[in-house]
């Protein structure tokens, strides 16, 4: 064992002695790639799997380096290619999500559609008013505000409305036991385009870390739509009346009306998307926004 450690130390010294400018740049690029991957996988089950894979690879590498275990070394060298081929299968959902986010980030460079500032202000005002009354009555609700990413796939899963947004309409939709109260409302600009829409459920471990484990399908659906798009979701808990906002896989909970309005005005700005390289990286990793700091 001591020989293995000494060999490892000698190899590290050998590498550091020969580092030049391009070598340092190479190390920085590799580190940045791993950093981005780990941030993408944060709060997901894939991170646990990835940690297990790394530990397994490290253990196998250590054991195969021991000359006293030739049979084990042969077995591991034979099985390792199969393990490497299995990684894309294990991490298929996370790889797809990363590629989708990369594609959405690239679309920023070409510019996006816009909504008028007045439409945005009116929509936020109506949503805040409705949310306040729904919270007081403890009527569960899930309201999704589309930004740059198209949500047609989820709009088609619900009932088409194509109605002007108003607090009264939202209150009526989410009144308990009415035909449309289950599912999500999707708003585009100042138009409520669908109700009772079905959203993807989050597979991340964010809610499992919450002190309030009773949060159910509405919160999971809000996290799910935020993980596959840049939409902003507002959730009202049916059990407690608590108000939450979800964006980029992050949930801000226990909001009052004033704070809800401030957060929506900071997040819901489809008319002023960031352009160029800055917009690309902001879209690629939206979790760096200061409004996302308070999480579940």
N, C-alpha and C positions, 0 to 999 in steps of 0.2 A: 504493500500500500504506500509506503514511504517513497518507493521508487516512482510510482505513478504521480504522486504529488510533486516530487522534484522535477520530473519530466514536464509536468504542466507548467511549473514556475519557469523552467528554462525556456519553454516555448513562448510564454508571455514576454519574458525579457527579450527574446530574439525578435519578436514582433515590434515591441516598443522601440527598440534600438534602431529599427529601420523605417520608422514612420516619417513620411515627408508631408508636404502640403496636400498632395492628392490623396495620400493615405488617410490623413485626418478627415478630409472631405468625404472620403468613402465611408469611414466609420460614422460620421454625422448623418449621412444619407440613410444608412442601414438603421441607425437608431431612430431616425424620424419615421421610417416606415413602420417599425415595430410599435412606436408610440401611437401613431394614427390607428393602427389595427387594434391595439388594446383599448383605445378610447372608443372606437366603434363598438367593441364587444363588451364595454362596461355595463354592468347591471343585467347581463344576459346569462342564460345557462351555458352558452358557448364559452364564456370566459372560464367557467369551472372546468369544462372539458379540455380547453386549451392548456390550463394549468396542469391538469393530469397528464396530457400528452407530453408537455415539456419535462415533467418529473420522470415520466416513463423513459423518454429518450435519454435523459441524463443518467438514469440508473442503468439502462442497457449499455450505454457507452462506457460507463465505469466498469461494469462486469465483464464486457467483451475485451477490455484492455488487459484483463488478468490472464496470464498464460497458464494458470493452474486450472482453468475451466475451458478446455478446448472444445468440448461437445456443445456447451452452452453458447460459446462464441460463434460456432458454426451455425447453430439454430437461429440465433439472433440476426446474423448476417443474411441468412436465407429469408427470414420472415420480414425484415425491415422494409424491403421494397413494397411488399403487400400492405404494410401499415401506412406507408406514405401514400399509396394509391387510395386508401380508405379515407384519408383526411378530407378530400373534397366532398365525399359522400356525407360524412359526419357533419361538416360545416356548410352544407349546401344552402340552407336558409340565410345564414349570416353572409355568405359570399354573394348571394343574390341581392340582399339588402344593401350591401356595400356598393355593388355595381349600379343599383338603381339610384343611390344617393350621388354617385359619381356622375351618372347621366343627368340628373337634375341640376347638379352644379354646373355641368357644361352648358346647359341651356341658358344659364344666366349670361354667358358671354354673348349670346345672340339677342338678349333683351327679352322682356316678357310683356304680357298684356297689362293693361292698367285699368283702374277704377278711379272715379273722381273722388277727390278729398271729401266732398259733401256726402257722397254715398257712404263712405267709410264712417264718417262722424255720425250719421243718422243710424246706421246699422249698429254701431257700438252702443249708442244711447238706448235704442230699443231693446237690445239684448240685455243690457245692464238692468233696465227697468223690469223686464220680464223675469230675469234671474232673481232679483231681490224679492219679488212677490212669490215666485216658486219656492224660494228658500223659506220664507215666512210660513208658507202653507205646507212645507215638507212634501212637495210634489217632485218626484225624481225627474231629471231632465238631462239630455245630452245634446248640446248645440255645437255644430262644427262650422267654423268659418274658413272657407276656401281662400287660399292665397295664390301663389304662383302655380303650384302643382294641380293638375286637372284631376277631379274626383268623380268623373263620369261613371267609372266602374261601380262606385258605391251609390251614386245617385240613382242608377238604374235598378238597384236592388230594393229601392223604396217606392213610395207613392209620389208621383210627380205632382207638384203644387204650382210652381211658377207664380207665386203670389208676392206682393209687396210685404216686406218684413214689418211687423208691428207687435207691440207687447201683447195685445189682446189675442192675436193669432197664435203666438207661442204658448200663452196660458191655456188656450183651448186645446191645442195639440197635446200638451203634457198633462191635461186633466186626467186623474186616475180612471182607468177602465174604459177610456175612449179608444176607438179603433187604432189611432195613430200614436198612442202614448209610448208604446214600446219602440225601441230603436232610436236612431239619431235624426235630428233635423240638420240639413246641409244648406248653408247660406252662401250665395255667390254675389258679391257686391251688395246691393240692396234688395236682392231677390231671394226668397225662400224657395229653393228649387225642388226639394224633396223632404218628405217626412217618413218616419218608420224605416229608415235606411239601415242596412246591416253593415257593420264595420268589422275589420279584422281584430281579433283579440290579441293583446300583447302576450308574448311568450317570455318576457323578461322577468327578473326577480324583484322588480322595484316594489310591487305591492306586498310581497311576502316579507319585506323588511319593515313594513309600516306597523306602528303600534295598534292601528285600527284594522285588524285582519278582516272585518266584516265587509270591507269595500268589495263590491261585486262586479257584475258584467259591465255596467256603465263606465266605471273607472278603467277596467281592462280594455274596453273598446276605445276609450279616449286615448289611452297610451298606445294602443295598436295603430290607430290612424295617424298619430304623431310620429310613429316609427317608420311608416311607409310614405309619408308626405310631409310637407311643411305647414299643414293646416293647424289652426288653433282650435282647441276644444274646450268648452265650458261644461262642467258637470255639477249638477245639484244632487246631493245624496237624499234618497228617499227616507232613510232611517233618521238622519240627524239634521237635514237641511243645510249641511255644510257645502260651501261653494269652493270648487277647485278649477284651476286652469292648467291645461296640458299643452306642451309644445316641445318638439324635438326630443321626445322620450322622457321629458322631465315634468313632474307634477308639482304645482304650487297650491297648497291646501289652506283651508280655514281662512278664507278671504272675506273681508267685509265689502260692501258695495263700492265704496270709494276706491279701495285698493284694486278691486276687480276692474273698474273702469280705467285706472292708470295703466295696469298691465296690458289690457287689450289695446289701448292706444299705442303702447310701446311695441307690441307684437304684430298687430294686424295692420300692416302697411303695404298692401300689394301695389299701390300706385307709385311707391318709391323704392323699388328694388335696387340693391347695390349692384354696380356694374363692374365689368372688367375683372382683373385678378382678385381684387378685394372681395367682390361679390362671389367669385368662384370658391374661395376658401371659406367664406362665411357660410355658403350653402353646403359645402362639403362637410363642414363640422359646425352645425348650428348650435351645439351645446355650449359653445364658448360665450354666448351672449350673457351679459350681466343680469338680465331678467330671469335667468334660469337657475340662479344660485340657490334659491330656497327650494329644496326638494322634499320628496316624501320622507 
